[in-house]
């Protein structure tokens, strides 16, 4: 059970070491970012990384982002293969969006591979919409990136996570 005692609460480590983030990157992505990349990124106070922990306190997912003024950009979100397809990524994403919203963030952007249909469906399910395309953005396979955004005017809130 997560530390706060609620079975639906997320257990997060919000200030992980760059090496821990890079370790999960290797398990989550075909083209992982390394510890040096995270050392550079996390040296910027606007950049953060969170690790999603299982009941034993082991990292099973990650999220990294930048927050500047009232905007945020999602850099990476991933869940290790053995914990995929059970809502962990959606719960992490929805929790993060609620956290941002509570801090006055009004716009969130991200890029996703045009051929990553599962990720696109996840982003649309929590309120993102496609806002642009970057041709040939990803080196592997020369895939385009789709730019997704979600914007809030103060009267709405992000969708709640569903188990």
WOJO-V55679 format. One record per helix or strand of 2 or more residues. SS is the DSSP state (@ for helix, = for strand). FROM is the first residue (numbers start at 1). TO is the last residue. Records with the same first field share a line. If there is no record, write none. Layout:
SS: FROM-TO  FROM-TO
This chain:
=: 11-13  47-53  59-68  71-79  107-113  129-138  143-151
@: 18-28  35-42  81-83  88-102  117-125  140-142
